[in-house]
Amino acid sequence: MNVIPSVNLNDFISNNPERKQNFVDAIGKAYEDIGFVALKGHFLDDALVENLYTEVKNFFSLPTATKQKYEISGIGGQRGYVSFGKESAKGKKEGDLKEFWHFGQYVENNPKLKAEYPDNVFVNELSNFNTTGKEAYKMLEKTAKYVLRALALHLNLDELYFDAYIFNGNSILRPIHYPPITTEPKDAVRAAAHGDINLITLLMGAQGRGLQVQNHKGEWIDAIAQPDELMINVGDMLSRHTNNKLKSTIHRVINPPKELWGTSRYSIPFFMHPISDMKLDVLDSCVDDHNPKLFEDITAGAFLNERLIELGLIKK
């Protein structure tokens, strides 16, 4: 497969059973074949997208010393600012050529989870930054819920199987700034080859060339969304839960051609995580004589902690 398939969420949420089933079949096949789809019909309107990009660019334009006030120690970078070059891909020594921000869950009616998650960090210099981030978070979370409902049906589970696990889940909205490249990077790229940790990732900002996906032949193919599309991929948690039936595909963000080094790139992924006590044990329906169980039992919280250590964001 050398092209990322495109689907429209309006088919799934229509009252037409045939359109709904066609969506389930199409997204299920895409996630079994390559692990990525481009999605139209999401819940982010154009005004919200424009406002979010404005606020994100305003934040990353602040002086470095101002941004670093919002880098909170002791929480593994799970909220607030993470400075340039601090995160590296699993197995890589070189830090990625990026800085980013994390918005986290807005917990409803659950004191235990509210105590478990770090608090969101508020930027005093930008009056609309946090409210716009929260609005985008909620719309991306809503979009992800329906995608997971479609995948539940594809897996022959109850349509609402994932709902209880993702409500108040430990999801992250991560605006990323890849600054202009000023000197020849030795071995660093904007984002080294990696798989995502979570259930699914919804990516804004994949319109320009840069994001690449590795197909089953090991070839790198460009993943470029249309202006009205989100790029959505399977993460390691969902791949593990489905015994690798749904593929968590390796992807990367390459450096631009030298003539474009002086330009910034912005992208905004939403990492859909479940609550930490969700069991990621392999689903019985995904195990048979030809597909033996590949993964040990683990909770989402324990798996996340393991991966944050591997990424260098928290210490053992």
C-alpha positions in Angstrom: 0.0 0.0 0.0 1.5 3.3 -1.1 -1.4 5.7 -0.5 -3.1 6.6 2.8 -6.8 5.7 2.5 -9.4 8.5 3.2 -12.7 8.0 5.0 -15.5 10.3 6.1 -16.8 10.2 9.7 -20.2 11.5 8.4 -20.8 8.0 7.0 -20.4 6.4 10.4 -22.7 8.9 12.2 -25.3 8.9 9.5 -28.6 7.0 10.1 -27.8 4.9 7.0 -26.7 1.3 8.1 -25.0 0.7 4.8 -22.9 3.8 4.9 -22.0 3.1 8.6 -20.9 -0.5 7.8 -18.9 0.7 4.8 -17.1 3.1 7.1 -16.4 0.3 9.6 -15.1 -1.9 6.8 -12.9 0.8 5.3 -11.3 2.0 8.5 -10.8 -1.6 9.7 -9.1 -2.6 6.5 -6.9 0.5 6.5 -5.7 -0.1 10.1 -5.0 -3.8 9.3 -3.1 -2.9 6.1 -1.1 0.2 7.1 -2.4 1.6 10.4 -3.2 5.1 9.0 -6.2 6.9 7.6 -7.1 10.4 6.5 -10.4 11.4 8.1 -12.9 13.9 6.9 -16.1 14.9 8.8 -14.4 15.4 12.2 -15.7 17.8 14.8 -13.2 20.6 14.5 -14.6 23.6 12.6 -12.4 25.9 10.5 -12.6 28.8 13.0 -11.4 26.6 15.9 -8.5 25.3 13.8 -7.4 28.8 12.8 -7.7 30.1 16.4 -5.7 27.1 17.7 -2.9 27.6 15.2 -2.8 31.4 16.1 -2.5 30.7 19.8 0.1 28.0 19.3 2.3 30.2 17.1 1.9 33.0 19.7 3.1 30.7 22.4 6.1 29.4 20.6 7.1 33.0 19.6 7.5 33.9 23.3 11.0 34.4 24.6 12.7 31.1 25.6 13.0 32.2 29.2 9.2 32.9 29.3 8.4 29.4 27.8 10.8 27.7 30.3 8.7 29.1 33.2 6.1 26.6 32.1 8.4 23.6 32.1 7.4 21.7 35.1 9.9 19.3 36.7 8.9 15.9 38.1 5.9 15.1 35.8 7.7 13.5 32.8 6.7 16.4 30.5 3.0 15.4 30.8 1.7 19.0 31.1 3.0 22.3 30.0 6.2 23.0 28.0 8.9 20.7 26.9 12.0 22.4 25.5 13.8 21.9 22.3 15.7 18.6 21.8 14.6 17.1 25.2 12.5 14.2 23.8 14.1 11.4 21.7 12.6 8.4 20.0 12.9 5.0 21.6 16.4 3.7 21.0 17.7 7.1 19.8 20.3 9.2 21.6 19.8 12.3 19.6 17.0 14.6 20.7 14.3 15.4 18.1 14.4 18.9 16.6 11.2 20.1 18.3 9.7 21.9 21.2 6.1 21.2 22.4 3.3 21.8 24.8 0.9 19.4 26.5 -2.7 20.0 27.3 -4.2 17.1 29.4 -7.5 15.8 30.5 -10.2 18.0 32.1 -11.4 15.5 34.6 -15.2 15.3 35.3 -16.6 14.0 38.6 -13.7 11.7 39.5 -11.5 12.9 42.4 -9.2 9.8 42.1 -8.3 10.6 38.5 -8.0 14.3 39.2 -5.4 13.5 41.9 -3.6 11.0 39.6 -3.2 13.4 36.6 -1.0 16.5 36.7 -2.8 19.8 36.6 -3.0 21.7 33.3 -0.6 24.6 33.1 -1.9 28.1 32.4 0.0 30.6 30.3 -0.4 34.0 31.8 0.9 35.9 28.8 -1.8 34.7 26.4 -5.4 35.1 27.5 -7.0 32.8 24.9 -4.3 30.0 24.8 -5.8 27.7 27.4 -9.4 28.2 26.5 -8.8 27.5 22.8 -6.6 24.5 23.7 -9.4 23.1 25.9 -12.0 23.5 23.1 -9.8 21.7 20.6 -9.1 19.0 23.1 -12.8 18.3 23.6 -13.5 18.2 19.8 -10.6 15.9 19.1 -11.6 13.6 22.0 -15.2 13.5 20.6 -13.9 12.6 17.1 -11.7 9.9 18.6 -14.6 8.4 20.5 -16.5 7.7 17.3 -13.4 6.3 15.5 -13.0 3.8 18.4 -16.7 2.9 18.2 -16.2 2.0 14.6 -13.1 -0.1 15.4 -15.0 -1.8 18.2 -17.6 -3.0 15.7 -14.8 -4.1 13.3 -13.4 -6.2 16.2 -16.8 -7.7 16.8 -17.0 -6.0 20.2 -19.9 -3.9 21.6 -19.9 -0.6 19.8 -19.5 1.3 23.1 -16.7 -1.1 24.3 -14.0 1.7 24.5 -16.3 4.5 25.9 -15.8 3.7 29.6 -12.1 3.4 29.2 -11.6 6.7 27.3 -14.0 8.9 29.5 -11.6 10.9 31.7 -8.8 9.1 29.9 -5.2 10.3 30.2 -5.2 11.8 26.7 -2.8 14.5 25.6 -3.1 17.4 23.1 0.4 18.2 21.9 1.1 21.3 19.8 4.6 20.9 18.3 6.9 23.5 16.9 9.7 22.4 14.6 11.9 25.5 14.5 14.0 26.6 11.5 17.1 24.5 11.1 20.2 26.7 11.5 23.1 24.2 11.4 23.6 20.9 9.7 21.9 18.3 12.0 24.3 15.4 12.7 21.9 12.5 13.2 18.8 14.4 14.3 15.5 14.8 12.5 12.4 16.7 13.4 10.9 13.5 14.7 12.8 10.2 14.5 11.1 7.0 13.4 8.7 5.8 16.1 5.4 4.2 17.0 2.9 6.1 19.2 2.2 4.8 22.7 -1.5 5.3 22.9 -4.8 3.9 21.5 -5.1 6.2 18.5 -3.5 9.5 17.4 -5.4 12.3 15.6 -3.0 14.6 13.8 -3.6 18.1 12.7 -1.1 19.8 10.5 -0.2 16.9 8.1 -1.0 19.0 5.0 2.6 19.7 4.0 5.2 17.1 3.1 7.2 15.9 6.1 5.3 13.1 7.8 6.2 9.7 6.4 4.8 6.2 7.1 6.6 2.9 6.7 4.6 0.3 4.8 4.9 -3.5 5.3 7.7 -3.6 2.7 9.8 -1.2 4.7 9.3 1.6 2.2 8.7 5.2 3.5 5.7 6.8 1.9 4.5 10.4 2.3 1.3 10.9 4.4 -0.2 14.2 3.3 -3.8 15.1 4.4 -6.2 17.4 2.6 -6.9 20.7 4.4 -10.2 19.3 5.8 -8.7 16.0 7.0 -7.1 14.7 10.1 -4.5 11.9 9.9 -5.4 9.2 12.3 -3.1 6.2 13.2 -3.1 3.2 15.5 -0.9 3.4 18.6 1.0 0.6 20.4 -1.7 0.2 23.1 -4.4 -0.6 20.6 -2.0 -2.8 18.5 -1.1 -4.7 21.7 -4.8 -5.1 22.7 -5.7 -6.5 19.3 -2.6 -8.8 19.1 -1.2 -6.7 16.3 -4.4 -7.2 14.1 -4.6 -3.4 14.0 -1.2 -2.1 13.1 0.8 0.5 15.0 2.8 1.8 12.1 6.3 3.3 12.4 6.4 6.9 11.2 8.7 9.9 11.2 8.9 13.6 10.4 11.8 14.2 8.0 13.8 17.4 7.8 12.8 19.7 4.9 15.1 20.3 1.8 18.0 22.6 2.7 16.3 25.6 0.9 13.4 25.3 3.4 15.5 25.0 6.5 14.6 28.6 7.4 10.9 27.7 7.9 9.0 26.5 10.9 6.6 23.5 10.9 3.7 23.2 13.3 1.7 20.0 13.9 -0.8 19.2 16.6 -1.4 15.6 17.5 -4.0 14.4 20.0 -2.9 11.2 21.7 -6.0 9.3 22.8 -5.1 7.4 26.0 -7.5 5.3 28.2 -7.7 5.5 31.9 -4.6 4.0 33.5 -6.2 0.9 34.9 -7.6 -0.3 31.5 -6.2 -3.8 30.9 -4.4 -4.0 27.6 -4.6 -7.8 27.7 -4.8 -9.3 24.2 -8.5 -9.7 23.2 -9.6 -13.4 23.0 -11.1 -12.7 19.6 -7.7 -11.8 18.2 -6.0 -15.0 19.2 -6.3 -18.3 17.2 -4.1 -21.1 15.9 -2.5 -18.9 13.2 -2.2 -15.8 15.5 -0.9 -16.9 18.9 -0.8 -14.4 21.8 2.1 -12.0 21.2 2.0 -9.8 24.3 2.0 -10.2 28.1 -0.8 -8.8 30.2 -0.3 -5.2 31.3 -2.3 -2.1 32.2 -2.3 1.1 30.2 -0.8 3.0 33.1 2.1 0.6 33.5 2.7 0.5 29.8 2.8 4.3 29.6 5.3 4.5 32.4 7.6 2.0 30.7 7.5 4.0 27.5 8.1 7.4 29.1 11.3 6.0 30.7 12.4 4.7 27.2 11.7 8.2 25.7 13.9 9.8 28.4 11.0 11.9 29.8 11.1 10.3 33.2 13.9 8.6 35.1 13.8 5.1 36.6 
